[in-house]
Amino acid sequence: RPQRDRIDGGRLLELRPMPPAPFSSLQLSLFDDAPAATGTMQAPTAPVASSPASSNPPSAATRPATPEPEAFRHPRSQRDIRLGEHVVAYELRRARRRSIGFVVGVEGLSVSAPRWVGVGEVEAALREKAAWILRKLHEQRERAQRLAAARVDWRDGSTIPFLGETVILVLDPRATGAVLHTADDTLPGVPRLTLHLGLPQGAAPEQIRDTVQSWLQRQARRIFEERCAWFAGRLGVRMKRLTLSSASTRWGSASADGSIRLNWRLVHFGRPVIDYVVTHELAHLREMNHSAAFWEVVRQALPEFEAARGALRHEVLPAFD
């Protein structure tokens, strides 16, 4: 989720970030360490000995190299600024507004400012908020790297997460549909689950992806229905309908009429995370809000829910596009 800040009335105001909704799937890795700088550091060259009387300054070849500043560049940047040890090239947009707004997204830093505010005033605000901006830029870069690493190469031998475990995909023309096999005698660190897909070795990546997705969605419905029935009884509520969702920004939702929607991608997580989202949505059938009373309902059914809630913020799921 893009991170925002603003300036009002010529004064810098830091907006307190709203706590992310427990069912939000767009998670910034807020607690990850910043990635290492990409600028290269050359080894210093040993200085050439000279006589004490020499007053000639050392040549460029004898001076130790200085590291290049790490750069963050927005693809539509028009200006750049040095913030600490970093160069930030940002997009500046003029808008009909009364404040300066900062947005740090996957592309970088965007700044919106009123037409009457000068560039000097904009950059003074950027320098004052440099620590916040750099932290968010690092977080977004780290998340982009993790998302890139999460892309699945849809072929024989690829892996996907299922219920918190790694599953190896096996193209097996003898199988019908998709069949999960479990081996209990594997070596430590070797996945024990294999998903045999009834496809030829030359199957296209799209065929493999669609077969796996259909299987995951069937498993999601089965598991979600089972867990909803269990926790509905525990909470004393009645769920009338369960619908699978593919929403990009929510893990689940609940309606006052007893309808529950759950994102099928939850099936990648372990059961504690699934149980938390199920409990969260069912608790809304008693408290249609996020008040203290609501969280008490959640805690009564699932006392250790905080750990599962944290996993939703940090995990990056495999990309299916």
N, C-alpha and C positions, 0 to 999 in steps of 0.2 A: 504494500500500500504506500503510495507516495507520502512523504513526510512533509509537513507544512509548518511555516512560521510566518510571522507578519510584523509590520511596524505600523502603528497607528499614531496619528497626530504628531509625527516627527519623533516620537519616542519608540524605542525598541521594546516590544512586548513579547515575552516568550509564552506561547500557548502551551498549556499542559496537555500532553497527548491523551486522548480518550482511551481508556483501556480497550483492547481489541475484543470484539464480541467472541465468546467462546466457540462459536460455530464459524468463525471467519477462516477461509482457507488461504487467503493471501497473507503469508507470514513473513515478516521481516525477521531475519536472524539477529534479534536485538542483543543476544548475549554471546555471540561469536566474537572471537578475537579478530581484529582487523587484519586483512591479508598483508603479506610482506610487500614492501615497495618494489615496483617494477623497474625503477631506474637502476642502471648498472653502476657499480663502483669499481674503478680501475685501481690496481695496486699502486701505491705511491712509488715514484722513481727516486732512487737514492740520490741525494744532491752531490754534485761534482765538487770536489775539494778545491778551494781557491785560497790564494794568499790573503793574509789579513788586510793587505793594502788595497786589495781589489774592491772597487766600488760598483762594478757592473752588476745589475740585478740579475737573478737567475733567469735563464731562458725558459720558454714554455715547456721544453722537453725535460727540464730538471725540476719543475714545480710539481708537487703532488696533485694528482687529479682530484677534482671535486665531484661528488655524486650529482647526477642530473636530477632535478626535482621530479617527483611523481606527478603525473598529469591526469586530470579527469576532464574529458572533453565531451560536451553535449554535441550531437550531430548537427544541430542547428545553431551552434554558438556564434555570436557576433563579437563577443568581448572575452577577455581573460583577465584573471587577477591572481596575484601570488598570495596564498593564505598559508602562513607558516612555511613548511618545506614543500608545499604542493602548488602546482599551477592548476587553476580551475577555470576552464573555458565554459562560459555559461550562456544560455539563451536569455535575452532580455526582450520582454514584450511590454508594450505600452497599452494600458487599459484604462477604462473609465472606472476608477476606484479611488478610495481615499487612503489606501495603505499600500505598503510594499509587501508583496507575498513571495515566499520561497517555497518551491516544490522540488524535492529530491526524489526522482524516479529512476527507473531502470536506464534511461538515456543519460541521466546526469542532472545538473542543477538548472532549473528554470526560474527566472525572476520576473514577476509582474509588478509594474510600477505605474503610478499616475503620470500623465504626460508632463505635469509641471515639476516633477522631481528630477533634479539633475543627476548625471552619472556619478559625480563625486559623492553625492548623498547616498546613492544606491550602494556604492562600493564601501563607503564608511559603515553602512549597515551590515554588509557581507563580512567585513573584517571583525565587527563586534560579535557576529554569530559564527565565526570561523570554526570553533570547536564543534558546534552542533552540525554544521554543514559537512565538515570532513568526516565526522563519525558516521553520518547517514550515507555519504558517498561510499565509504568503505563497506558499510553493511550491504548496500545495493550491489556493489561489485562482487562481494563474496557470495551473495545470493545468486547472481547471474552465473557465476562459476559453478555453483552447486546445481543449478538448473541445467546447465549445459552437460554436466557429468551425469545427470539423471536421465538423459535421453536414451531410449532403449534401441539397440540394434536388433531389429526383429529377425532373428535367425535361429537355427538349431544351436543350442548351448547357451543362449542368452538367459538372463535371470530377471525375475521380478519379485517384489515383496508381496507376501500373502499372509495375513494374520501375524505380522511381525517376523516372519521367517522368510528366508531366501528360497525361491523355487526355480529350478532349472527347467528350461523349455526343451522338450525333446520331440523332434519331428518323427512320428512313428505311423507309417501308413496302415499298420495293423490295428491301430486304435480306432474306436468309434467316437467321434466328437473330441472331447478332452477328458482325460482320466488322470487323477492325481495319485501318484505312488509314493509310499512312505518307506524308507529304509532305516531300520534301527541299528544297523551295524556299520555305519559310516565312520570314517576317521574324524577326530576332533577338528572342528573348523570347516568340514566339508558339508554342504547342504544335504539334508536327508530327504528333501521333497523334490520330486520331479513331476512335471506336468506333461503327459504324453498327448500330443496333438495328432489327430488323424489326418495328417497332411503329408504330401510327398516331399522328398528332400529338396526339390526345386521350387517349393511354394514361395510365392511372392511375399515380401515383408507385410503388405497390407492384409493378405490372407491370414498370416500368423497373428498379427495385431488384432484383427477382428475376432478371430477364434478365441484368443485369450481374453479379450474384453467381454465377450458373451459369457464365457465360463465364469469370470470374476463377478459379473452382474448376477448370475444365477446363485452363486455362493453368497453374495451380499444379501439378496432377498431372503434366502434360507436362514442365515445367521441373524439378520436384523429382526425377522419375525420371531425367532426364538428368544432373543434378548429382550425385545419389546414386551412379549408376553410375560416374561419373568419379572421385569421391573415394574410393569403396570400393576401386577398383583402386589408387589412390595410397596408401591406408592398409593395404592387404593384408587387408581384412575382407570378409565376405560378408553382404549385406543380404538377408533372406528375404522380407520383406513391407514395403510402404510404405502407410501409412494417412494420409488427410487428417484433421486435427483442427480443431475450432472452439473449443477451450479458451479460457477467458477469462484464465487466469493462466499459461499456458505456451506457449512457442514450439515446443517439441518434446520428445520423450522417446525413450528407447531401452530395449529389453529384451534380456536375455541370450540369448534365442532368435533374435536377429537381426531383430526387428521394430522398425521406426522409425515414429514418428508425428510429422508436421510440420503446424503450423498453416497453413491455406491463406492466411491474411492476410499471410503473409510475402511473397506475390507483389506487394504494394504497394511493397516495398523494392527497391533496386537489387541487382544480382547479387552484389556483394561481401558484402552482409548475408545473402543466401540461402546463399551458399557457406559463410559462417561457421557458421550454424546447422546446415547439413547436415554440415559437418566435425565440429562439436561432438558431434552425436548419433552419428555413425559412430565417432568416437574412443572412445565408451563401449563399443563392441563389443570394444575392446582393454583399456580401463581403466574398469570400472564404478564410478567414483568421481570426485572432483574433486581428486585429489592432484596433486603436482608432476609426477608421471609422466604423468598425464592431459594436463595443459596442455602438456607437451613434445610429446606425440603431436599435439595440435592445431597447435602451432607448426611442427612439421616439415611438415605438409601445407599450412598457411596461415600463413606467417611474419608477415603484417601483420594478424592477426585483431583486434587491440585496437580499431582504428578502427571496424570493423564492429560490434563488441560495444557500443561506445559509442552508435552510432546507434540500437540497440534501446532504449536507456534514454531517449532524448530525443524520438524521433518520436511524434507523435500521429496515429493512423490515422483515416480517415473512419468515421463512425458509420453502421451499416447498419440500425439499429432505427428 
